[in-house]
Each structure stands twice: as C-alpha cells, then as structure tokens.
Amino acid sequence: MQLSQLIQIDNGRWAGVFGGVAGGVAATVVPQLSTLSSGRVALLGGLLTLVVFLLLVVVANLAGVMPRDAQGGETTSGN
C-alpha cells in the first residue's frame, strides 16, 4: 500500500468529521499546557490537530473501514 492510499479521503463529509474530532482532541489537551506562551500553544494546537487527523485517516484506511458514500453504499473513489 502506497502512502497516497493511506491518506486518501474520498468523502468530504468524513474529512470534516475527522477534522472535528482532531480539533476537539487538541482543544482538550492544549489548555493543560498553559505555562507556554500563546504563540507556542497555538502552534502546538495546530500540530496536534494535524497529527490526530492524519492518524484517524490512516487507521481508517488501514482497517478498511473508511466510511462509504451515502448513496448505494459504494465508495466514491471509483475503484
């Protein structure tokens, strides 16, 4: 499996869901680090969001459970 296949998202709605979950995780973890400056906290929050998002996408693709399109149960990739 190539790297491009691991990070592929065929359905935009699920990209939003994964992004929301990743942002929520970052929003709950980052305030615990209040000893850092605001610029560093923002950078850390963005990086943590990116890492969690990519982790969710890769795990979903590896497990073969990437959510399907709402119409007919077919994936939207055209494979």
Biopython code that builds the backbone (N, CA, C, O; Angstrom):
import numpy as np
from Bio.PDB.StructureBuilder import StructureBuilder

atoms = [
    (1, "MET", "N", (0.848, -1.175, 0.000)),
    (1, "MET", "CA", (0.000, 0.000, 0.000)),
    (1, "MET", "C", (0.892, 1.236, 0.000)),
    (1, "MET", "O", (1.819, 1.347, 0.802)),
    (2, "GLN", "N", (0.603, 2.151, -0.898)),
    (2, "GLN", "CA", (1.385, 3.371, -1.009)),
    (2, "GLN", "C", (0.896, 4.423, -0.019)),
    (2, "GLN", "O", (-0.233, 4.364, 0.468)),
    (3, "LEU", "N", (1.759, 5.373, 0.264)),
    (3, "LEU", "CA", (1.423, 6.435, 1.215)),
    (3, "LEU", "C", (0.206, 7.226, 0.751)),
    (3, "LEU", "O", (-0.629, 7.614, 1.568)),
    (4, "SER", "N", (0.099, 7.468, -0.545)),
    (4, "SER", "CA", (-1.045, 8.236, -1.040)),
    (4, "SER", "C", (-2.362, 7.509, -0.789)),
    (4, "SER", "O", (-3.396, 8.154, -0.617)),
    (5, "GLN", "N", (-2.341, 6.186, -0.766)),
    (5, "GLN", "CA", (-3.552, 5.420, -0.475)),
    (5, "GLN", "C", (-3.907, 5.478, 1.009)),
    (5, "GLN", "O", (-5.079, 5.391, 1.376)),
    (6, "LEU", "N", (-2.898, 5.625, 1.857)),
    (6, "LEU", "CA", (-3.154, 5.674, 3.293)),
    (6, "LEU", "C", (-3.809, 6.973, 3.727)),
    (6, "LEU", "O", (-4.583, 6.987, 4.685)),
    (7, "ILE", "N", (-3.509, 8.062, 3.035)),
    (7, "ILE", "CA", (-4.039, 9.357, 3.469)),
    (7, "ILE", "C", (-5.155, 9.853, 2.559)),
    (7, "ILE", "O", (-5.509, 11.032, 2.606)),
    (8, "GLN", "N", (-5.713, 8.974, 1.735)),
    (8, "GLN", "CA", (-6.775, 9.361, 0.809)),
    (8, "GLN", "C", (-8.118, 9.389, 1.519)),
    (8, "GLN", "O", (-8.459, 8.462, 2.254)),
    (9, "ILE", "N", (-8.882, 10.460, 1.299)),
    (9, "ILE", "CA", (-10.236, 10.574, 1.823)),
    (9, "ILE", "C", (-11.144, 10.817, 0.630)),
    (9, "ILE", "O", (-10.981, 11.799, -0.094)),
    (10, "ASP", "N", (-12.104, 9.920, 0.428)),
    (10, "ASP", "CA", (-12.976, 10.020, -0.736)),
    (10, "ASP", "C", (-14.248, 10.800, -0.465)),
    (10, "ASP", "O", (-14.913, 11.227, -1.409)),
    (11, "ASN", "N", (-14.601, 10.997, 0.776)),
    (11, "ASN", "CA", (-15.860, 11.629, 1.109)),
    (11, "ASN", "C", (-15.583, 12.878, 1.946)),
    (11, "ASN", "O", (-15.047, 12.778, 3.049)),
    (12, "GLY", "N", (-15.942, 14.035, 1.434)),
    (12, "GLY", "CA", (-15.672, 15.293, 2.116)),
    (12, "GLY", "C", (-16.341, 15.431, 3.468)),
    (12, "GLY", "O", (-15.806, 16.086, 4.363)),
    (13, "ARG", "N", (-17.501, 14.822, 3.625)),
    (13, "ARG", "CA", (-18.187, 14.893, 4.923)),
    (13, "ARG", "C", (-17.362, 14.230, 6.012)),
    (13, "ARG", "O", (-17.278, 14.730, 7.134)),
    (14, "TRP", "N", (-16.756, 13.103, 5.673)),
    (14, "TRP", "CA", (-15.963, 12.401, 6.680)),
    (14, "TRP", "C", (-14.660, 13.119, 6.959)),
    (14, "TRP", "O", (-14.122, 13.004, 8.060)),
    (15, "ALA", "N", (-14.141, 13.850, 6.001)),
    (15, "ALA", "CA", (-12.967, 14.677, 6.264)),
    (15, "ALA", "C", (-13.310, 15.717, 7.328)),
    (15, "ALA", "O", (-12.500, 16.001, 8.209)),
    (16, "GLY", "N", (-14.511, 16.282, 7.241)),
    (16, "GLY", "CA", (-14.967, 17.230, 8.256)),
    (16, "GLY", "C", (-15.138, 16.594, 9.618)),
    (16, "GLY", "O", (-14.803, 17.194, 10.639)),
    (17, "VAL", "N", (-15.660, 15.381, 9.634)),
    (17, "VAL", "CA", (-15.834, 14.663, 10.907)),
    (17, "VAL", "C", (-14.482, 14.376, 11.541)),
    (17, "VAL", "O", (-14.282, 14.614, 12.732)),
    (18, "PHE", "N", (-13.552, 13.862, 10.735)),
    (18, "PHE", "CA", (-12.217, 13.576, 11.268)),
    (18, "PHE", "C", (-11.536, 14.850, 11.742)),
    (18, "PHE", "O", (-10.867, 14.846, 12.776)),
    (19, "GLY", "N", (-11.697, 15.940, 11.000)),
    (19, "GLY", "CA", (-11.115, 17.212, 11.401)),
    (19, "GLY", "C", (-11.723, 17.747, 12.687)),
    (19, "GLY", "O", (-11.023, 18.311, 13.528)),
    (20, "GLY", "N", (-13.028, 17.568, 12.833)),
    (20, "GLY", "CA", (-13.688, 17.998, 14.061)),
    (20, "GLY", "C", (-13.234, 17.217, 15.280)),
    (20, "GLY", "O", (-13.019, 17.785, 16.351)),
    (21, "VAL", "N", (-13.089, 15.916, 15.110)),
    (21, "VAL", "CA", (-12.596, 15.076, 16.214)),
    (21, "VAL", "C", (-11.170, 15.473, 16.572)),
    (21, "VAL", "O", (-10.832, 15.598, 17.749)),
    (22, "ALA", "N", (-10.335, 15.670, 15.555)),
    (22, "ALA", "CA", (-8.947, 16.057, 15.806)),
    (22, "ALA", "C", (-8.872, 17.415, 16.500)),
    (22, "ALA", "O", (-8.074, 17.595, 17.421)),
    (23, "GLY", "N", (-9.690, 18.364, 16.071)),
    (23, "GLY", "CA", (-9.721, 19.670, 16.719)),
    (23, "GLY", "C", (-10.216, 19.596, 18.149)),
    (23, "GLY", "O", (-9.716, 20.302, 19.024)),
    (24, "GLY", "N", (-11.197, 18.740, 18.386)),
    (24, "GLY", "CA", (-11.701, 18.557, 19.744)),
    (24, "GLY", "C", (-10.661, 17.970, 20.674)),
    (24, "GLY", "O", (-10.540, 18.390, 21.825)),
    (25, "VAL", "N", (-9.911, 17.000, 20.177)),
    (25, "VAL", "CA", (-8.838, 16.409, 20.980)),
    (25, "VAL", "C", (-7.788, 17.461, 21.309)),
    (25, "VAL", "O", (-7.346, 17.569, 22.453)),
    (26, "ALA", "N", (-7.395, 18.225, 20.318)),
    (26, "ALA", "CA", (-6.391, 19.269, 20.547)),
    (26, "ALA", "C", (-6.916, 20.329, 21.512)),
    (26, "ALA", "O", (-6.172, 20.821, 22.360)),
    (27, "ALA", "N", (-8.192, 20.680, 21.385)),
    (27, "ALA", "CA", (-8.770, 21.713, 22.258)),
    (27, "ALA", "C", (-8.847, 21.258, 23.716)),
    (27, "ALA", "O", (-8.830, 22.089, 24.624)),
    (28, "THR", "N", (-8.930, 19.963, 23.942)),
    (28, "THR", "CA", (-8.967, 19.487, 25.325)),
    (28, "THR", "C", (-7.576, 19.275, 25.906)),
    (28, "THR", "O", (-7.399, 19.363, 27.121)),
    (29, "VAL", "N", (-6.590, 18.999, 25.064)),
    (29, "VAL", "CA", (-5.240, 18.727, 25.564)),
    (29, "VAL", "C", (-4.417, 19.997, 25.718)),
    (29, "VAL", "O", (-3.701, 20.145, 26.708)),
    (30, "VAL", "N", (-4.500, 20.902, 24.778)),
    (30, "VAL", "CA", (-3.630, 22.078, 24.752)),
    (30, "VAL", "C", (-3.817, 23.003, 25.961)),
    (30, "VAL", "O", (-2.818, 23.520, 26.462)),
    (31, "PRO", "N", (-5.043, 23.242, 26.458)),
    (31, "PRO", "CA", (-5.156, 24.126, 27.633)),
    (31, "PRO", "C", (-4.420, 23.617, 28.874)),
    (31, "PRO", "O", (-4.156, 24.386, 29.798)),
    (32, "GLN", "N", (-4.095, 22.348, 28.896)),
    (32, "GLN", "CA", (-3.330, 21.809, 30.015)),
    (32, "GLN", "C", (-1.896, 22.356, 30.028)),
    (32, "GLN", "O", (-1.199, 22.257, 31.038)),
    (33, "LEU", "N", (-1.473, 22.920, 28.923)),
    (33, "LEU", "CA", (-0.109, 23.423, 28.776)),
    (33, "LEU", "C", (-0.072, 24.939, 28.893)),
    (33, "LEU", "O", (0.579, 25.604, 28.087)),
    (34, "SER", "N", (-0.751, 25.485, 29.868)),
    (34, "SER", "CA", (-0.902, 26.930, 29.994)),
    (34, "SER", "C", (0.397, 27.640, 30.378)),
    (34, "SER", "O", (0.440, 28.870, 30.384)),
    (35, "THR", "N", (1.446, 26.900, 30.696)),
    (35, "THR", "CA", (2.710, 27.544, 31.062)),
    (35, "THR", "C", (3.467, 28.056, 29.835)),
    (35, "THR", "O", (4.420, 28.823, 29.973)),
    (36, "LEU", "N", (3.053, 27.639, 28.640)),
    (36, "LEU", "CA", (3.713, 28.087, 27.412)),
    (36, "LEU", "C", (3.142, 29.433, 26.962)),
    (36, "LEU", "O", (2.054, 29.826, 27.382)),
    (37, "SER", "N", (3.884, 30.132, 26.108)),
    (37, "SER", "CA", (3.382, 31.393, 25.554)),
    (37, "SER", "C", (2.232, 31.100, 24.596)),
    (37, "SER", "O", (2.089, 29.973, 24.121)),
    (38, "SER", "N", (1.419, 32.104, 24.315)),
    (38, "SER", "CA", (0.235, 31.894, 23.479)),
    (38, "SER", "C", (0.603, 31.476, 22.060)),
    (38, "SER", "O", (-0.112, 30.684, 21.446)),
    (39, "GLY", "N", (1.700, 31.991, 21.534)),
    (39, "GLY", "CA", (2.134, 31.595, 20.203)),
    (39, "GLY", "C", (2.516, 30.127, 20.139)),
    (39, "GLY", "O", (2.188, 29.429, 19.179)),
    (40, "ARG", "N", (3.204, 29.672, 21.155)),
    (40, "ARG", "CA", (3.608, 28.258, 21.187)),
    (40, "ARG", "C", (2.416, 27.346, 21.421)),
    (40, "ARG", "O", (2.362, 26.242, 20.879)),
    (41, "VAL", "N", (1.466, 27.796, 22.219)),
    (41, "VAL", "CA", (0.260, 26.999, 22.443)),
    (41, "VAL", "C", (-0.524, 26.859, 21.146)),
    (41, "VAL", "O", (-1.027, 25.777, 20.840)),
    (42, "ALA", "N", (-0.634, 27.944, 20.379)),
    (42, "ALA", "CA", (-1.340, 27.890, 19.098)),
    (42, "ALA", "C", (-0.634, 26.959, 18.124)),
    (42, "ALA", "O", (-1.287, 26.175, 17.435)),
    (43, "LEU", "N", (0.680, 27.034, 18.059)),
    (43, "LEU", "CA", (1.446, 26.149, 17.185)),
    (43, "LEU", "C", (1.288, 24.696, 17.603)),
    (43, "LEU", "O", (1.094, 23.821, 16.759)),
    (44, "LEU", "N", (1.370, 24.441, 18.882)),
    (44, "LEU", "CA", (1.206, 23.086, 19.390)),
    (44, "LEU", "C", (-0.200, 22.560, 19.109)),
    (44, "LEU", "O", (-0.366, 21.390, 18.766)),
    (45, "GLY", "N", (-1.205, 23.413, 19.251)),
    (45, "GLY", "CA", (-2.577, 23.008, 18.956)),
    (45, "GLY", "C", (-2.764, 22.644, 17.499)),
    (45, "GLY", "O", (-3.423, 21.653, 17.183)),
    (46, "GLY", "N", (-2.191, 23.436, 16.611)),
    (46, "GLY", "CA", (-2.277, 23.138, 15.187)),
    (46, "GLY", "C", (-1.564, 21.855, 14.816)),
    (46, "GLY", "O", (-2.084, 21.052, 14.042)),
    (47, "LEU", "N", (-0.382, 21.660, 15.361)),
    (47, "LEU", "CA", (0.360, 20.437, 15.072)),
    (47, "LEU", "C", (-0.345, 19.205, 15.635)),
    (47, "LEU", "O", (-0.397, 18.162, 14.984)),
    (48, "LEU", "N", (-0.882, 19.328, 16.836)),
    (48, "LEU", "CA", (-1.604, 18.205, 17.432)),
    (48, "LEU", "C", (-2.858, 17.875, 16.632)),
    (48, "LEU", "O", (-3.183, 16.701, 16.458)),
    (49, "THR", "N", (-3.562, 18.882, 16.148)),
    (49, "THR", "CA", (-4.735, 18.650, 15.308)),
    (49, "THR", "C", (-4.344, 17.906, 14.033)),
    (49, "THR", "O", (-5.017, 16.954, 13.638)),
    (50, "LEU", "N", (-3.270, 18.330, 13.395)),
    (50, "LEU", "CA", (-2.806, 17.685, 12.173)),
    (50, "LEU", "C", (-2.422, 16.229, 12.422)),
    (50, "LEU", "O", (-2.784, 15.352, 11.638)),
    (51, "VAL", "N", (-1.701, 15.969, 13.492)),
    (51, "VAL", "CA", (-1.268, 14.606, 13.793)),
    (51, "VAL", "C", (-2.459, 13.702, 14.082)),
    (51, "VAL", "O", (-2.513, 12.580, 13.577)),
    (52, "VAL", "N", (-3.402, 14.160, 14.874)),
    (52, "VAL", "CA", (-4.568, 13.337, 15.202)),
    (52, "VAL", "C", (-5.417, 13.105, 13.961)),
    (52, "VAL", "O", (-5.918, 11.998, 13.764)),
    (53, "PHE", "N", (-5.591, 14.114, 13.123)),
    (53, "PHE", "CA", (-6.354, 13.965, 11.880)),
    (53, "PHE", "C", (-5.731, 12.906, 10.980)),
    (53, "PHE", "O", (-6.422, 12.007, 10.501)),
    (54, "LEU", "N", (-4.432, 13.012, 10.753)),
    (54, "LEU", "CA", (-3.757, 12.033, 9.894)),
    (54, "LEU", "C", (-3.795, 10.636, 10.501)),
    (54, "LEU", "O", (-3.927, 9.650, 9.777)),
    (55, "LEU", "N", (-3.681, 10.546, 11.803)),
    (55, "LEU", "CA", (-3.759, 9.247, 12.467)),
    (55, "LEU", "C", (-5.133, 8.614, 12.269)),
    (55, "LEU", "O", (-5.226, 7.420, 11.984)),
    (56, "LEU", "N", (-6.184, 9.388, 12.416)),
    (56, "LEU", "CA", (-7.534, 8.868, 12.191)),
    (56, "LEU", "C", (-7.728, 8.387, 10.756)),
    (56, "LEU", "O", (-8.308, 7.326, 10.527)),
    (57, "VAL", "N", (-7.247, 9.159, 9.798)),
    (57, "VAL", "CA", (-7.406, 8.794, 8.391)),
    (57, "VAL", "C", (-6.615, 7.537, 8.061)),
    (57, "VAL", "O", (-7.129, 6.641, 7.391)),
    (58, "VAL", "N", (-5.375, 7.462, 8.522)),
    (58, "VAL", "CA", (-4.542, 6.297, 8.230)),
    (58, "VAL", "C", (-5.120, 5.041, 8.868)),
    (58, "VAL", "O", (-5.171, 3.992, 8.226)),
    (59, "VAL", "N", (-5.552, 5.132, 10.110)),
    (59, "VAL", "CA", (-6.130, 3.958, 10.780)),
    (59, "VAL", "C", (-7.410, 3.516, 10.085)),
    (59, "VAL", "O", (-7.643, 2.319, 9.920)),
    (60, "ALA", "N", (-8.244, 4.471, 9.674)),
    (60, "ALA", "CA", (-9.477, 4.112, 8.965)),
    (60, "ALA", "C", (-9.176, 3.437, 7.633)),
    (60, "ALA", "O", (-9.865, 2.491, 7.251)),
    (61, "ASN", "N", (-8.158, 3.908, 6.924)),
    (61, "ASN", "CA", (-7.791, 3.290, 5.652)),
    (61, "ASN", "C", (-7.140, 1.930, 5.849)),
    (61, "ASN", "O", (-7.412, 1.003, 5.086)),
    (62, "LEU", "N", (-6.296, 1.795, 6.848)),
    (62, "LEU", "CA", (-5.657, 0.502, 7.106)),
    (62, "LEU", "C", (-6.675, -0.549, 7.546)),
    (62, "LEU", "O", (-6.578, -1.716, 7.166)),
    (63, "ALA", "N", (-7.637, -0.133, 8.338)),
    (63, "ALA", "CA", (-8.650, -1.071, 8.820)),
    (63, "ALA", "C", (-9.682, -1.392, 7.747)),
    (63, "ALA", "O", (-10.460, -2.336, 7.891)),
    (64, "GLY", "N", (-9.688, -0.617, 6.681)),
    (64, "GLY", "CA", (-10.640, -0.856, 5.605)),
    (64, "GLY", "C", (-12.049, -0.426, 5.953)),
    (64, "GLY", "O", (-13.013, -0.921, 5.368)),
    (65, "VAL", "N", (-12.177, 0.481, 6.890)),
    (65, "VAL", "CA", (-13.493, 0.936, 7.324)),
    (65, "VAL", "C", (-13.753, 2.383, 6.954)),
    (65, "VAL", "O", (-14.584, 3.051, 7.569)),
    (66, "MET", "N", (-13.036, 2.867, 5.942)),
    (66, "MET", "CA", (-13.278, 4.240, 5.520)),
    (66, "MET", "C", (-14.750, 4.370, 5.176)),
    (66, "MET", "O", (-15.268, 3.596, 4.370)),
    (67, "PRO", "N", (-15.418, 5.319, 5.763)),
    (67, "PRO", "CA", (-16.862, 5.469, 5.547)),
    (67, "PRO", "C", (-17.210, 5.559, 4.072)),
    (67, "PRO", "O", (-16.461, 6.106, 3.263)),
    (68, "ARG", "N", (-18.360, 5.010, 3.751)),
    (68, "ARG", "CA", (-18.788, 4.952, 2.355)),
    (68, "ARG", "C", (-19.717, 6.114, 2.038)),
    (68, "ARG", "O", (-20.238, 6.787, 2.928)),
    (69, "ASP", "N", (-19.903, 6.323, 0.764)),
    (69, "ASP", "CA", (-20.810, 7.349, 0.288)),
    (69, "ASP", "C", (-22.239, 6.990, 0.698)),
    (69, "ASP", "O", (-22.575, 5.812, 0.821)),
    (70, "ALA", "N", (-23.065, 7.992, 0.906)),
    (70, "ALA", "CA", (-24.434, 7.766, 1.382)),
    (70, "ALA", "C", (-25.321, 7.120, 0.329)),
    (70, "ALA", "O", (-26.360, 6.561, 0.681)),
    (71, "GLN", "N", (-24.959, 7.172, -0.941)),
    (71, "GLN", "CA", (-25.811, 6.658, -1.996)),
    (71, "GLN", "C", (-25.331, 5.288, -2.448)),
    (71, "GLN", "O", (-24.284, 5.178, -3.086)),
    (72, "GLY", "N", (-26.069, 4.266, -2.133)),
    (72, "GLY", "CA", (-25.804, 2.932, -2.636)),
    (72, "GLY", "C", (-24.696, 2.178, -1.940)),
    (72, "GLY", "O", (-24.408, 1.045, -2.326)),
    (73, "GLY", "N", (-24.067, 2.743, -0.944)),
    (73, "GLY", "CA", (-23.041, 2.029, -0.210)),
    (73, "GLY", "C", (-21.733, 1.860, -0.941)),
    (73, "GLY", "O", (-20.872, 1.109, -0.483)),
    (74, "GLU", "N", (-21.553, 2.527, -2.056)),
    (74, "GLU", "CA", (-20.317, 2.407, -2.816)),
    (74, "GLU", "C", (-19.342, 3.502, -2.392)),
    (74, "GLU", "O", (-19.749, 4.604, -2.024)),
    (75, "THR", "N", (-18.054, 3.184, -2.448)),
    (75, "THR", "CA", (-17.058, 4.215, -2.167)),
    (75, "THR", "C", (-17.062, 5.201, -3.328)),
    (75, "THR", "O", (-17.456, 4.861, -4.443)),
    (76, "THR", "N", (-16.632, 6.393, -3.061)),
    (76, "THR", "CA", (-16.663, 7.438, -4.084)),
    (76, "THR", "C", (-15.368, 7.483, -4.887)),
    (76, "THR", "O", (-15.210, 8.372, -5.724)),
    (77, "SER", "N", (-14.439, 6.559, -4.663)),
    (77, "SER", "CA", (-13.153, 6.611, -5.347)),
    (77, "SER", "C", (-13.222, 6.134, -6.787)),
    (77, "SER", "O", (-12.338, 6.454, -7.581)),
    (78, "GLY", "N", (-14.243, 5.382, -7.139)),
    (78, "GLY", "CA", (-14.383, 4.902, -8.498)),
    (78, "GLY", "C", (-13.597, 3.642, -8.781)),
    (78, "GLY", "O", (-13.497, 3.223, -9.935)),
    (79, "ASN", "N", (-13.029, 3.020, -7.738)),
    (79, "ASN", "CA", (-12.257, 1.784, -7.932)),
    (79, "ASN", "C", (-13.150, 0.603, -8.160)),
    (79, "ASN", "O", (-12.664, -0.513, -8.341)),
]
sb = StructureBuilder()
sb.init_structure("model")
sb.init_model(0)
sb.init_chain("A")
sb.init_seg("    ")
for serial, (resi, resn, name, xyz) in enumerate(atoms, 1):
    if name == "N":
        sb.init_residue(resn, " ", resi, " ")
    sb.init_atom(name, np.array(xyz, "f"), 0.0, 1.0, " ", f" {name:<3s}", serial, name[0])
structure = sb.get_structure()
